[in-house]
Amino acid sequence: MENLKYTFDQVSEWIRTADQKAMILGSFNIAGFIYQLVNIEKIICSGLYITIVFSLSVIATMVALGSWLLILYPRLNNKLKISKIYFSHIANAYENDKHTGVEDLKKVTEEEYKTDLASQILENSIIAKKKYKYIQVFIFAFIAQIIMLLLVIMGTI
């Protein structure tokens, strides 16, 4: 049982770390987006080359923002059986009958708990994998955004 709890905590920490990375990187991405909005008129008037590079930076920004949202979007659909430890299943099952919920949860056996915990490890691992895939896309798009913005800034000086 301790191994399952440890593994669950580790997988949960990977999810928290992905969300933290997304928040930090997202703030820089949004700063670049604001720069684009504030300077759009000046940039577009700087010539065709700068306008094309600027357009590419906007595309990279949108890809980064899209992947950023996919990192942070909560995934609440646990496709496995109804769980006695997954908050959404508990809330849906007992929201209108809390007394029954308390009684049912007190009756969960050690074996049922192990099975539920193992299924949550599996589900959370899938979520973590998806989040890190989107972080990779975000980082690639973010680097492209920075390079394009630097080219735009150098071209408008």
C-alpha positions as CSV (number, residue, x, y, z in Angstrom):
1,M,0.0,0.0,0.0
2,E,2.8,2.4,0.8
3,N,4.3,1.8,-2.6
4,L,1.0,2.8,-4.2
5,K,0.8,6.0,-2.1
6,Y,4.4,6.9,-2.9
7,T,3.8,6.3,-6.7
8,F,0.6,8.3,-6.6
9,D,2.3,11.2,-4.8
10,Q,5.2,11.1,-7.4
11,V,2.8,11.2,-10.4
12,S,0.8,14.0,-8.7
13,E,4.0,16.0,-8.2
14,W,4.8,15.6,-11.9
15,I,1.4,17.1,-12.7
16,R,1.9,20.0,-10.3
17,T,5.4,20.7,-11.7
18,A,4.0,20.7,-15.3
19,D,1.4,23.3,-14.2
20,Q,4.0,25.4,-12.5
21,K,6.3,25.4,-15.6
22,A,3.3,26.3,-17.7
23,M,2.4,29.3,-15.5
24,I,6.0,30.6,-15.5
25,L,6.5,30.2,-19.2
26,G,3.0,31.4,-20.0
27,S,3.7,34.7,-18.4
28,F,6.7,35.3,-20.7
29,N,4.6,34.2,-23.7
30,I,1.9,36.7,-22.7
31,A,4.5,39.5,-22.3
32,G,5.6,38.8,-25.9
33,F,2.0,38.8,-27.0
34,I,1.4,42.2,-25.3
35,Y,4.6,43.6,-27.0
36,Q,3.1,42.4,-30.4
37,L,-0.2,44.1,-29.7
38,V,1.3,47.4,-28.5
39,N,3.8,47.7,-31.4
40,I,1.7,46.2,-34.2
41,E,1.3,49.5,-36.1
42,K,4.9,50.4,-35.9
43,I,6.0,46.9,-36.9
44,I,3.7,46.7,-39.9
45,C,4.9,50.0,-41.2
46,S,8.5,48.8,-41.1
47,G,8.4,46.9,-44.4
48,L,7.5,43.6,-45.9
49,Y,10.3,41.5,-44.3
50,I,9.5,42.8,-40.8
51,T,5.8,42.2,-41.4
52,I,6.4,38.6,-42.5
53,V,8.7,37.9,-39.5
54,F,6.1,39.6,-37.2
55,S,3.3,37.4,-38.7
56,L,5.4,34.3,-38.0
57,S,5.9,35.5,-34.4
58,V,2.2,35.9,-34.0
59,I,1.6,32.4,-35.3
60,A,4.2,31.0,-32.9
61,T,2.6,33.0,-30.1
62,M,-0.8,31.5,-30.9
63,V,0.6,27.9,-31.0
64,A,2.3,28.5,-27.7
65,L,-0.9,30.0,-26.2
66,G,-2.9,27.0,-27.5
67,S,-0.6,24.5,-26.0
68,W,-0.4,26.5,-22.8
69,L,-4.2,26.2,-22.4
70,L,-4.0,22.5,-23.1
71,I,-1.4,22.1,-20.3
72,L,-3.6,24.0,-17.8
73,Y,-7.0,22.6,-18.9
74,P,-8.3,20.3,-16.1
75,R,-9.0,16.8,-17.2
76,L,-11.9,15.6,-15.1
77,N,-13.2,12.6,-17.1
78,N,-11.8,9.5,-15.4
79,K,-12.9,6.8,-17.8
80,L,-12.4,4.0,-15.3
81,K,-15.1,2.7,-13.0
82,I,-16.7,4.9,-10.4
83,S,-13.9,5.6,-7.9
84,K,-14.2,6.1,-4.2
85,I,-11.1,8.3,-4.1
86,Y,-11.5,10.5,-7.2
87,F,-13.0,13.8,-6.1
88,S,-15.2,14.3,-9.2
89,H,-16.8,10.8,-8.8
90,I,-17.3,11.3,-5.1
91,A,-18.9,14.7,-5.6
92,N,-21.1,13.5,-8.4
93,A,-22.3,10.4,-6.5
94,Y,-22.9,12.1,-3.1
95,E,-23.4,15.8,-3.8
96,N,-27.1,15.6,-2.9
97,D,-26.8,12.9,-0.2
98,K,-23.7,13.6,1.9
99,H,-24.8,11.3,4.8
100,T,-24.9,8.3,2.4
101,G,-21.5,9.4,1.0
102,V,-19.9,9.4,4.4
103,E,-21.3,6.0,5.2
104,D,-20.3,4.5,1.9
105,L,-16.8,5.9,2.1
106,K,-16.3,4.5,5.6
107,K,-17.1,1.0,4.1
108,V,-14.4,1.1,1.5
109,T,-12.2,-2.0,2.0
110,E,-8.4,-1.9,1.9
111,E,-8.5,-4.0,-1.4
112,E,-11.0,-1.6,-3.0
113,Y,-8.8,1.4,-1.9
114,K,-5.7,-0.3,-3.5
115,T,-7.6,-0.9,-6.7
116,D,-8.9,2.7,-6.8
117,L,-5.4,4.1,-6.0
118,A,-3.8,2.0,-8.7
119,S,-6.4,3.2,-11.3
120,Q,-5.8,6.8,-10.2
121,I,-2.0,6.3,-10.7
122,L,-2.7,5.1,-14.2
123,E,-5.1,8.0,-15.0
124,N,-2.8,10.6,-13.6
125,S,0.2,9.2,-15.4
126,I,-1.7,9.6,-18.7
127,I,-2.6,13.2,-17.8
128,A,1.1,13.9,-16.8
129,K,2.3,12.5,-20.1
130,K,-0.1,14.7,-22.1
131,K,0.9,17.8,-20.1
132,Y,4.6,17.2,-20.8
133,K,3.9,16.7,-24.5
134,Y,2.1,20.0,-24.6
135,I,5.0,21.6,-22.7
136,Q,7.4,20.4,-25.4
137,V,5.1,22.0,-28.1
138,F,4.9,25.2,-26.0
139,I,8.7,25.5,-25.6
140,F,9.3,25.0,-29.3
141,A,6.7,27.6,-30.2
142,F,7.9,30.0,-27.5
143,I,11.5,29.8,-28.7
144,A,10.3,30.5,-32.3
145,Q,8.3,33.5,-30.9
146,I,11.4,34.9,-29.1
147,I,13.6,34.5,-32.2
148,M,11.0,36.1,-34.4
149,L,10.5,39.0,-32.0
150,L,14.2,39.6,-31.7
151,L,14.4,39.7,-35.5
152,V,11.5,42.2,-35.5
153,I,13.1,44.3,-32.8
154,M,16.5,44.4,-34.6
155,G,14.7,45.2,-37.9
156,T,12.8,48.1,-36.5
157,I,15.7,49.8,-34.7
